[in-house]
Amino acid sequence: MDSGDIEEAGGNGEEEFRSGPRLGGSKYRPVVAHDRAVVEMSSIDPGSSSSSTLKNIKVVAPGDMGAGVRGPEDGVNGHQKESKLELFGFDSLVNILGLKSMTGEQIPAPSSPRDGEDISITQGHPKPPALKMGTMMGVFVPCLQNILGIIYYIRFTWIVGMAGIGQGLVLVLLCGLCTFLTTISLSAIATNGAMKGGGPYYLIGRALGPEVGISIGLCFFLGNAVAGALYVLGAVETFLKAFPAAGIFRETITKVNGTAVSESIQSPNSHDLQVYGIVVTILLCFIVFGGVKMINRVAPAFLVPVLLSIFCIFIGIFLAKTDDPDNGITGLRLKSFKDNWGSAYQMTNDAGIPDPTGGTYWSFNELVGLFFPAVTGIMAGSNRSASLKDTQKSIPVGTLAATLTTTSLYLISVLFFGAVATRDKLLTDRLLTATIAWPFPAIVHVGIILSTLGAALQSLTGAPRLLAAIANDDILPILNYFKVADTSEPHIATLFTAFICIGCVVIGNLDLITPTVTMFYLLCYSGVNLSCFLLDLLDAPSWRPRWKYHHWSLSFVGAALCIVIMFLISWSFTVIAIALASLIYKYVGLKGKAGDWGDGFKSAYFQLALRSLRSLGANQVHPKNWYPIPLVFCRPWGQLPENVPCHPKLADFANCMKKKGRGMSIFVSILDGDYYECAEEAKEACKQLATYIEYKRCEGVAEIVVAPNMTEGFRGIIQTMGLGNLKPNIVVMRYPEIWRRENLTEIPSTFVGIINDCITANKAVVIIKGLDEWPNEYQRQYGTIDLYWIVRDGGLMLLLSQLLLTKESFESCKIQLFCIAEEDSDAEALKADVKKFLYDLRMQAEVIVVTMKSWDIRSEGNSQEDSLEAFDAAQRRISDYLGEIKRQGSNPLLANGKPMVVNEQQVEKFLYTMLKLNSTILSYSRMAAVVLVSLPPPPLNHPAYFYMEYMDLLVENVPRMLIVRGYHRDVVTLFT
């Protein structure tokens, strides 16, 4: 929480408890007596003696919404409260739900509250979300509308006549396989976190880096702009063929040669295509400027005529007349099927009409380039990611459904078109679909025009937003003209897109434009496949896509297939497209601003050697690239067998912090003495430790440090260990359970000093209690992994639980997340928000809200006798310690040189807090496989002996516990 939310009310540590930001328009309501979702933990009367009892933990039901937490302005004299969790420091749990750094925005790291600095629990709810679309209208319909279009209506029968049924099936399967594999890769990346605007550019850029993302994104933008011209020309050509009298210039008369029956074929004049195309493009631009929201609402309606026309085409195929053989339509006949099985590649004129003297020869490769735009459009769903209710569900399901539906339609159409007409008819009638449609051709004409205009509107609407998304990332200064606010329309980008579209319309040749569109789409698809290939191969901890049906080999095959198809179509176009992308890549590298998006290449650098380290630099690691690098403190609080330099279970635990064994651990031990005298001994000890690490099959390095004592040695280690971003970020050590049993009075100060050094050095801390009971790789655990989430730790505790689940010993366990909140928190809203937070992180856990009442409320009823005995014993020992200090007649100094100031009320408050947490853990997690709880920082003005009493009370009777403290950095992120 921000420091502005806390105001000190006095020297007694009490603070004014301000109400937090609103969540969903309402404040948190106080917990009422019938709230079922809240587990209440009451406290013991601080003034009670050893006969005091704890109030039983009870479950109460949700009630009506009440007033929120009142601030000082809510009453005459104000409403003063003090937090019950200030011992743990950092932000409160509730504050993490509004944490801006999780969404990519950086906020100042809060300081750790110390003695007398309470923290209050507040929360800011996000604004109510706008109306979102589901899988059908948000993904399936746009994809289907973009895939089904002009190529199917006016070129598909011609392609079947030229390639034949056999090679036509191969052509459809080849292109369909390419888009299917790309859809698999797209589904994996899109379900690996939340998505912003930009569609495939956003996915590729965040996976392969800004340079690759912008280069491929700009090429994909050009492909969409050129595709708009393709759709406009298709609509105009269909209109002029349906209404030849509308032509301004003289129409072209083509004499068919080399066919059984020669006839005159009318083809629209290219100048008519240009004039009408420019006019239509301008009209579409006015529509785009006038109402983009209306376009998104009406766009699905364009699909209805398309589906109706396709239905009429198939009805016409079954009802095709057979009594007029000169017409070329034979009806469904086996003879036609056999005659059209083989290919008939030949020369054609510019209009595609067979002509031995024509200037264009068609082969299978050219047909791939002509047909491939008919299978594009799979990115339409990802382009609408900001408008979807659930991107991680809708994008895979909707895109795959549209891909499989259209591919099946194309395969069936190849068989029926090849069996319904002669080859001459297939090659000469460019609108054969309209000719055979039932009951009349106008239905197909209307379907073609509406489908192409709808697809053109999608291109003129989507391409500018893609360009605006690239500009808004502020990587290329030259694109600053296309920047727009979140709620603004990209008018300048729309004008630029229209300019490119008009330029392509002026070309006026559909068959020359389609290969260009194909190249840009294939380049984008290969980028998506390469992104998934890299992310899947690296398998970083942040790579947790919900879409499980993927593999890096499929992505590699998809990327290779895209490149192969590009060269099959035209090696010259391929070289030009790759060269253009390379030039943009080089330009971004020279002129672009630095941007760290947590891309896959940065993750790969972590697994390379010196070159990777130099590439990473010393900046803060992005959460997606974050790897745990534990610094394992081998020196145990106790004795080890001879020739065993490290506790065996420490190595086992270090392996549990790695995903599939990837990562590095640093095992350190301290040798007491003088460095010059113990240098050789330290080298031998280091070799022995390294051998033992290798024996335990733990990836890591061994280090031995010689120092006068443990405190000085650890302080040197924490400052110097590691290099660049490969410095250790987590300190792992054993909890000193033996300090009281063996009366080792030096342990508390050493232990507290180590924790303070970790906090000062900004290192996370994981302390293992019950290390001897930690399972090895062959001991399977059952039950639950219980997380007591009290303060913000950057997601470290959540990530540790997920890493534990990847190990065989814990894979059968379930995660339970206990959210420790205060009594005035809205438990139901908190629980719902935490569930949503975990869902966005692709993590599964059962959420339980536990509410702590004020520490000074007197308890009622009975409680656990063991906890009370431990509490009373701790009180007596602290009283004896204070009595000894008073008898000495002097005020001892703390480790920092300051005099010790004992606030007995605050000491008692800390003890009660620990007692309540321990009671809750024993009540709910006595049978848990492992318990994770937040580590409180040592209070500055409290002796180390007091802190050990607090910690002993927390871990009392818990067999296996991980005490975790983060380090002000996020290790998990919501976004892909």
Backbone hydrogen bonds, N-H to C=O, Kabsch-Sander energy under -0.5 kcal/mol:
donor,donor_aa,acceptor,acceptor_aa,energy
5,D,2,D,-1.6
6,I,3,S,-1.6
7,E,16,E,-0.6
9,A,14,E,-2.1
10,G,14,E,-0.7
13,G,10,G,-1.2
15,E,81,K,-0.8
16,E,7,E,-1.7
17,F,79,H,-0.8
18,R,5,D,-0.7
18,R,16,E,-0.9
23,L,26,S,-2.2
24,G,22,R,-0.5
24,G,126,P,-1.1
26,S,23,L,-1.1
31,V,823,E,-1.6
35,D,32,V,-1.6
36,R,34,H,-0.7
38,V,35,D,-0.6
38,V,60,V,-1.0
39,V,849,V,-1.7
40,E,38,V,-0.7
40,E,58,K,-1.7
41,M,851,T,-2.7
42,S,40,E,-0.6
48,S,45,D,-2.3
52,S,49,S,-2.2
58,K,40,E,-0.7
60,V,35,D,-0.5
60,V,38,V,-1.6
61,A,35,D,-0.8
74,D,71,G,-1.8
75,G,72,P,-0.8
80,Q,78,G,-0.5
81,K,15,E,-1.2
88,F,85,L,-1.8
89,G,85,L,-0.5
89,G,86,E,-0.6
93,L,790,I,-1.6
96,I,92,S,-0.6
96,I,93,L,-1.6
97,L,93,L,-0.5
97,L,94,V,-1.1
98,G,95,N,-1.1
99,L,96,I,-1.5
102,M,99,L,-0.8
103,T,100,K,-1.3
104,G,101,S,-1.1
105,E,100,K,-1.9
117,E,114,R,-2.3
118,D,116,G,-0.8
122,T,120,S,-0.7
125,H,22,R,-0.6
125,H,123,Q,-0.6
133,M,387,S,-3.0
138,G,134,G,-1.6
139,V,135,T,-1.6
140,F,135,T,-2.6
141,V,136,M,-2.8
143,C,139,V,-2.5
144,L,140,F,-2.8
145,Q,141,V,-2.6
146,N,142,P,-2.1
147,I,143,C,-2.3
148,L,144,L,-2.5
149,G,147,I,-0.6
153,Y,149,G,-1.3
154,I,150,I,-2.4
155,R,151,I,-1.7
156,F,151,I,-1.4
159,I,155,R,-2.4
160,V,156,F,-2.3
161,G,157,T,-2.1
162,M,158,W,-2.1
163,A,159,I,-3.0
164,G,160,V,-2.1
165,I,340,N,-2.5
166,G,341,W,-1.8
167,Q,163,A,-0.7
167,Q,341,W,-0.5
168,G,164,G,-1.7
169,L,165,I,-2.2
170,V,166,G,-1.6
171,L,167,Q,-2.5
172,V,168,G,-2.3
173,L,169,L,-2.6
174,L,170,V,-2.6
175,C,171,L,-2.3
176,G,172,V,-2.9
177,L,173,L,-2.6
178,C,174,L,-1.7
179,T,175,C,-2.1
180,F,176,G,-2.3
181,L,177,L,-2.5
182,T,178,C,-1.9
183,T,179,T,-2.2
184,I,180,F,-1.9
185,S,181,L,-2.1
186,L,182,T,-3.0
187,S,183,T,-2.6
188,A,184,I,-1.9
189,I,185,S,-2.3
190,A,186,L,-2.8
191,T,187,S,-1.4
192,N,189,I,-1.6
194,A,974,L,-2.9
199,G,196,K,-0.5
201,Y,198,G,-1.7
203,L,199,G,-1.7
204,I,200,P,-3.0
205,G,201,Y,-2.8
206,R,202,Y,-2.1
207,A,203,L,-1.0
208,L,204,I,-3.5
209,G,205,G,-1.6
213,G,209,G,-2.5
214,I,210,P,-2.8
215,S,211,E,-2.2
216,I,212,V,-2.5
217,G,213,G,-2.4
218,L,214,I,-2.7
219,C,215,S,-1.5
220,F,216,I,-2.5
221,F,217,G,-2.0
222,L,218,L,-2.3
223,G,219,C,-2.3
224,N,220,F,-2.2
225,A,221,F,-2.4
226,V,222,L,-2.9
227,A,223,G,-2.2
228,G,224,N,-1.6
229,A,225,A,-1.2
230,L,226,V,-1.9
231,Y,227,A,-2.4
232,V,228,G,-2.2
233,L,229,A,-2.6
234,G,230,L,-1.9
235,A,231,Y,-2.2
236,V,232,V,-2.5
237,E,233,L,-2.9
238,T,234,G,-2.1
239,F,235,A,-2.2
240,L,236,V,-2.6
241,K,237,E,-1.9
242,A,238,T,-2.1
243,F,239,F,-2.2
246,A,243,F,-1.9
247,G,244,P,-1.8
252,T,267,S,-2.1
254,T,252,T,-0.6
254,T,265,I,-2.8
255,K,253,I,-0.5
256,V,254,T,-0.6
256,V,263,E,-1.6
257,N,354,P,-1.1
265,I,254,T,-2.5
267,S,252,T,-2.5
273,L,269,N,-1.8
274,Q,270,S,-2.0
275,V,271,H,-2.7
276,Y,272,D,-2.6
277,G,273,L,-1.9
278,I,274,Q,-2.3
279,V,275,V,-2.1
280,V,276,Y,-2.7
281,T,277,G,-2.4
282,I,278,I,-2.3
283,L,279,V,-2.3
284,L,280,V,-2.6
285,C,281,T,-2.1
286,F,282,I,-2.0
287,I,283,L,-2.0
288,V,284,L,-2.5
289,F,285,C,-2.6
290,G,286,F,-2.0
291,G,287,I,-2.0
295,I,291,G,-1.5
296,N,292,V,-2.1
297,R,293,K,-1.6
298,V,294,M,-2.6
299,A,295,I,-2.5
301,A,298,V,-1.6
302,F,298,V,-0.7
302,F,299,A,-1.5
303,L,299,A,-0.5
303,L,300,P,-1.2
304,V,300,P,-0.6
304,V,301,A,-0.7
306,V,302,F,-0.9
307,L,303,L,-2.5
308,L,304,V,-2.4
309,S,305,P,-2.7
310,I,306,V,-2.3
311,F,307,L,-2.2
312,C,308,L,-2.3
313,I,309,S,-2.2
314,F,310,I,-2.1
315,I,311,F,-2.1
316,G,312,C,-2.5
317,I,313,I,-1.9
318,F,314,F,-1.8
319,L,315,I,-1.5
320,A,317,I,-0.9
327,N,324,D,-1.5
328,G,325,P,-1.2
330,T,328,G,-0.8
330,T,420,V,-1.1
331,G,420,V,-1.7
333,R,331,G,-1.0
333,R,419,A,-2.3
337,F,333,R,-1.9
338,K,334,L,-2.5
339,D,335,K,-2.9
340,N,336,S,-2.1
341,W,338,K,-1.1
342,G,338,K,-0.5
344,A,162,M,-3.0
348,T,360,T,-2.8
349,N,353,I,-2.2
352,G,349,N,-1.9
355,D,347,M,-2.1
358,G,355,D,-2.6
360,T,348,T,-2.0
362,W,346,Q,-1.8
362,W,360,T,-0.5
367,L,363,S,-2.0
368,V,364,F,-1.8
369,G,365,N,-1.6
370,L,366,E,-1.9
371,F,367,L,-2.8
372,F,368,V,-2.3
374,A,371,F,-2.6
375,V,372,F,-2.3
376,T,372,F,-0.5
376,T,373,P,-0.6
380,A,377,G,-1.4
383,N,379,M,-2.1
384,R,380,A,-0.5
384,R,381,G,-1.2
385,S,382,S,-1.4
387,S,384,R,-2.0
388,L,385,S,-1.3
389,K,133,M,-2.7
393,K,390,D,-1.2
394,S,390,D,-3.0
395,I,391,T,-1.6
397,V,393,K,-1.5
398,G,394,S,-2.8
399,T,395,I,-2.0
400,L,396,P,-2.2
401,A,397,V,-2.2
402,A,398,G,-2.2
403,T,399,T,-2.5
404,L,400,L,-2.8
405,T,401,A,-2.2
406,T,402,A,-2.3
407,T,403,T,-2.3
408,S,404,L,-2.2
409,L,405,T,-2.0
410,Y,406,T,-2.5
411,L,407,T,-2.3
412,I,408,S,-2.3
413,S,409,L,-2.3
414,V,410,Y,-2.1
415,L,411,L,-1.4
416,F,412,I,-2.2
417,F,413,S,-3.1
418,G,414,V,-1.8
419,A,415,L,-0.7
419,A,416,F,-0.6
420,V,416,F,-0.8
420,V,417,F,-0.6
421,A,417,F,-0.7
422,T,328,G,-2.7
426,L,422,T,-2.0
427,L,423,R,-2.0
428,T,424,D,-1.6
429,D,425,K,-2.2
430,R,428,T,-1.1
432,L,429,D,-1.2
433,T,153,Y,-0.6
434,A,431,L,-0.6
435,T,431,L,-1.7
436,I,432,L,-2.2
437,A,433,T,-0.6
438,W,312,C,-1.5
443,I,440,F,-1.4
444,V,441,P,-0.7
445,H,441,P,-1.9
446,V,442,A,-2.7
447,G,443,I,-2.3
448,I,444,V,-3.0
449,I,445,H,-2.5
450,L,446,V,-2.7
451,S,447,G,-2.3
452,T,448,I,-2.7
453,L,449,I,-2.4
454,G,450,L,-2.5
455,A,451,S,-2.4
456,A,452,T,-2.5
457,L,453,L,-2.4
458,Q,454,G,-2.0
459,S,455,A,-2.1
460,L,456,A,-2.8
461,T,457,L,-1.3
462,G,458,Q,-3.1
463,A,459,S,-2.5
465,R,461,T,-0.8
466,L,462,G,-2.0
467,L,463,A,-2.3
468,A,464,P,-2.7
469,A,465,R,-2.3
470,I,466,L,-1.9
471,A,467,L,-2.2
472,N,468,A,-2.6
473,D,469,A,-0.9
474,D,471,A,-1.8
475,I,470,I,-0.6
479,L,476,L,-1.4
480,N,477,P,-1.8
482,F,479,L,-1.8
483,K,480,N,-1.4
488,S,485,A,-1.1
491,H,489,E,-2.0
494,T,490,P,-2.1
495,L,491,H,-2.3
496,F,492,I,-2.2
497,T,493,A,-2.3
498,A,494,T,-2.6
499,F,495,L,-2.1
500,I,496,F,-1.9
501,C,497,T,-2.5
502,I,498,A,-2.7
503,G,499,F,-2.0
504,C,500,I,-1.8
505,V,501,C,-2.0
506,V,502,I,-2.0
507,I,503,G,-0.6
507,I,504,C,-0.5
508,G,504,C,-0.9
508,G,505,V,-0.6
510,L,508,G,-0.6
512,L,509,N,-0.7
513,I,509,N,-1.3
514,T,510,L,-1.9
516,T,512,L,-0.6
516,T,513,I,-0.5
517,V,513,I,-2.0
518,T,514,T,-2.5
519,M,515,P,-2.2
520,F,516,T,-1.7
521,Y,517,V,-2.3
522,L,518,T,-2.7
523,L,519,M,-2.3
524,C,520,F,-1.9
525,Y,521,Y,-2.7
526,S,522,L,-2.6
527,G,523,L,-1.7
528,V,524,C,-2.1
529,N,525,Y,-2.4
530,L,526,S,-2.6
531,S,527,G,-2.1
532,C,528,V,-2.2
533,F,529,N,-2.4
534,L,530,L,-2.5
535,L,531,S,-2.5
536,D,532,C,-2.8
537,L,533,F,-2.1
538,L,534,L,-2.5
539,D,535,L,-2.5
542,S,624,K,-0.7
543,W,540,A,-2.1
544,R,542,S,-1.3
546,R,191,T,-1.6
548,K,546,R,-0.9
550,H,548,K,-1.9
554,L,551,H,-0.5
555,S,551,H,-1.8
556,F,552,W,-2.2
557,V,553,S,-2.5
558,G,554,L,-2.5
559,A,555,S,-2.5
560,A,556,F,-2.7
561,L,557,V,-2.7
562,C,558,G,-2.0
563,I,559,A,-2.0
564,V,560,A,-2.6
565,I,561,L,-2.6
566,M,562,C,-2.0
567,F,563,I,-2.1
568,L,564,V,-2.3
569,I,565,I,-2.3
570,S,566,M,-2.1
574,T,570,S,-2.1
575,V,571,W,-2.4
576,I,572,S,-2.2
577,A,573,F,-2.6
578,I,574,T,-2.7
579,A,575,V,-2.6
580,L,576,I,-2.4
581,A,577,A,-2.3
582,S,578,I,-2.5
583,L,579,A,-2.5
584,I,580,L,-2.2
585,Y,581,A,-2.4
586,K,582,S,-2.7
587,Y,583,L,-2.5
588,V,584,I,-2.7
589,G,585,Y,-2.1
590,L,586,K,-1.7
591,K,587,Y,-3.3
592,G,587,Y,-0.6
592,G,588,V,-1.8
593,K,475,I,-2.6
597,W,595,G,-0.7
600,G,207,A,-3.3
601,F,207,A,-0.6
603,S,599,D,-1.3
604,A,600,G,-2.0
605,Y,601,F,-1.9
606,F,602,K,-0.9
607,Q,604,A,-1.5
608,L,605,Y,-1.3
613,L,609,A,-1.9
614,R,610,L,-2.4
615,S,611,R,-1.8
616,L,612,S,-1.9
617,G,613,L,-1.4
619,N,616,L,-0.6
625,N,622,H,-1.5
626,W,623,P,-1.0
631,L,730,I,-4.0
632,V,630,P,-0.8
632,V,666,I,-2.5
633,F,631,L,-0.6
633,F,732,V,-3.1
634,C,632,V,-1.1
634,C,668,V,-2.9
635,R,668,V,-0.5
638,G,636,P,-1.6
644,V,641,P,-1.5
650,L,647,H,-1.3
651,A,647,H,-1.1
652,D,648,P,-1.5
653,F,649,K,-2.3
654,A,650,L,-2.3
655,N,651,A,-1.8
656,C,652,D,-1.2
657,M,653,F,-0.7
657,M,654,A,-0.8
658,K,655,N,-1.4
659,K,662,R,-0.7
660,K,658,K,-0.7
662,R,659,K,-1.8
665,S,699,E,-1.2
666,I,630,P,-2.8
667,F,665,S,-0.6
667,F,701,V,-3.1
668,V,632,V,-2.6
668,V,666,I,-0.6
669,S,703,E,-1.5
671,L,705,V,-3.0
672,D,670,I,-0.6
673,G,707,A,-1.6
678,C,674,D,-2.0
679,A,675,Y,-0.8
682,A,678,C,-2.4
683,K,679,A,-1.9
684,E,680,E,-2.1
685,A,681,E,-2.4
686,C,682,A,-2.2
687,K,683,K,-2.2
688,Q,684,E,-2.4
689,L,685,A,-2.3
690,A,686,C,-2.7
691,T,687,K,-2.5
692,Y,688,Q,-2.1
693,I,689,L,-2.3
694,E,690,A,-2.2
695,Y,691,T,-2.2
696,K,692,Y,-1.9
697,R,694,E,-1.3
698,C,693,I,-2.0
699,E,697,R,-0.5
700,G,698,C,-0.5
701,V,665,S,-2.3
703,E,667,F,-2.7
705,V,669,S,-2.5
707,A,671,L,-1.9
707,A,705,V,-0.5
713,G,709,N,-2.2
714,F,710,M,-2.7
715,R,711,T,-2.0
716,G,712,E,-1.8
717,I,713,G,-2.1
718,I,714,F,-2.7
719,Q,715,R,-0.9
720,T,716,G,-1.6
721,M,717,I,-2.4
725,N,617,G,-0.6
726,L,723,L,-2.3
727,K,724,G,-0.9
729,N,629,I,-1.5
730,I,629,I,-1.3
731,V,764,A,-3.0
732,V,631,L,-2.5
732,V,730,I,-0.6
733,M,766,V,-1.8
735,Y,768,I,-2.9
737,E,735,Y,-2.2
739,W,736,P,-1.1
741,R,737,E,-0.5
742,E,738,I,-2.6
743,N,740,R,-0.5
744,L,739,W,-2.4
745,T,743,N,-1.3
747,I,744,L,-1.3
750,T,746,E,-1.6
751,F,747,I,-3.3
752,V,748,P,-2.8
753,G,749,S,-2.2
754,I,750,T,-2.2
755,I,751,F,-2.0
756,N,752,V,-2.5
757,D,753,G,-2.3
758,C,754,I,-2.1
759,I,755,I,-2.2
760,T,756,N,-2.5
761,A,757,D,-2.4
762,N,759,I,-1.0
763,K,758,C,-3.0
764,A,729,N,-2.5
765,V,965,R,-2.4
766,V,731,V,-2.9
767,I,963,I,-2.6
768,I,733,M,-2.5
769,K,767,I,-0.6
769,K,961,M,-3.2
773,E,770,G,-1.2
774,W,771,L,-1.7
779,Q,776,N,-1.4
780,R,778,Y,-0.8
781,Q,809,S,-3.5
785,I,814,K,-3.1
786,D,784,T,-0.6
786,D,930,V,-2.0
787,L,816,Q,-3.2
788,Y,786,D,-0.5
788,Y,932,L,-3.3
789,W,787,L,-0.9
789,W,818,F,-2.2
790,I,788,Y,-0.8
792,R,91,D,-2.2
796,L,793,D,-1.1
799,L,795,G,-2.5
800,L,796,L,-2.6
801,S,797,M,-1.8
802,Q,798,L,-1.9
803,L,799,L,-2.4
804,L,800,L,-2.1
805,L,801,S,-1.5
806,T,802,Q,-0.7
806,T,803,L,-0.7
807,K,804,L,-1.6
810,F,807,K,-1.0
811,E,807,K,-1.0
813,C,810,F,-1.9
814,K,783,G,-1.6
816,Q,785,I,-2.3
817,L,846,E,-3.6
818,F,787,L,-3.9
818,F,816,Q,-0.6
819,C,817,L,-0.7
819,C,848,I,-2.9
820,I,789,W,-1.9
820,I,818,F,-0.7
821,A,819,C,-0.7
821,A,850,V,-2.7
823,E,852,M,-1.2
825,S,822,E,-2.0
827,A,825,S,-1.1
830,L,826,D,-2.6
831,K,827,A,-2.8
832,A,828,E,-2.3
833,D,829,A,-2.4
834,V,830,L,-2.5
835,K,831,K,-2.2
836,K,832,A,-2.3
837,F,833,D,-2.5
838,L,834,V,-2.6
839,Y,835,K,-2.4
840,D,836,K,-2.4
841,L,837,F,-1.3
842,R,839,Y,-1.5
843,M,838,L,-2.6
846,E,815,I,-2.5
847,V,845,A,-0.5
848,I,817,L,-3.1
849,V,37,A,-0.6
850,V,819,C,-2.9
850,V,848,I,-0.5
851,T,39,V,-2.9
852,M,821,A,-2.8
853,K,41,M,-2.7
857,I,854,S,-1.4
868,L,864,Q,-1.8
869,E,865,E,-2.7
870,A,866,D,-2.3
871,F,867,S,-2.3
872,D,868,L,-2.9
873,A,869,E,-2.5
874,A,870,A,-2.2
875,Q,871,F,-2.4
876,R,872,D,-2.4
877,R,873,A,-2.3
878,I,874,A,-2.3
879,S,875,Q,-2.5
880,D,876,R,-2.7
881,Y,877,R,-2.3
882,L,878,I,-2.6
883,G,879,S,-2.6
884,E,880,D,-2.3
885,I,881,Y,-1.8
886,K,882,L,-2.2
887,R,883,G,-2.3
888,Q,884,E,-1.5
889,G,885,I,-0.9
889,G,886,K,-0.6
890,S,885,I,-0.8
894,L,898,K,-3.1
897,G,894,L,-1.8
900,M,892,P,-2.1
901,V,941,N,-0.6
902,V,900,M,-0.5
903,N,901,V,-0.6
904,E,902,V,-0.8
907,V,903,N,-2.4
908,E,904,E,-2.3
909,K,905,Q,-1.9
910,F,906,Q,-2.3
911,L,907,V,-2.1
912,Y,908,E,-2.3
913,T,909,K,-2.3
914,M,910,F,-2.4
915,L,911,L,-2.4
916,K,912,Y,-2.5
917,L,913,T,-2.2
918,N,914,M,-2.7
919,S,915,L,-2.5
920,T,916,K,-2.1
921,I,917,L,-2.5
922,L,918,N,-2.5
923,S,919,S,-1.7
924,Y,920,T,-2.1
925,S,921,I,-2.9
928,A,925,S,-1.3
929,A,784,T,-2.3
930,V,784,T,-1.1
931,V,960,R,-1.4
932,L,786,D,-3.4
933,V,962,L,-2.4
934,S,788,Y,-0.9
935,L,964,V,-2.7
942,H,939,P,-1.1
946,F,943,P,-0.5
947,Y,943,P,-1.6
948,M,944,A,-2.1
949,E,945,Y,-1.5
950,Y,946,F,-2.3
951,M,947,Y,-2.6
952,D,948,M,-2.5
953,L,949,E,-1.9
954,L,950,Y,-1.6
955,V,951,M,-2.2
956,E,952,D,-0.7
958,V,955,V,-1.9
961,M,769,K,-2.4
962,L,931,V,-3.5
963,I,767,I,-2.8
963,I,961,M,-0.5
964,V,933,V,-2.9
964,V,962,L,-0.7
965,R,765,V,-2.3
971,V,794,G,-3.0
972,V,794,G,-0.8
974,L,102,M,-1.1
976,T,194,A,-2.0
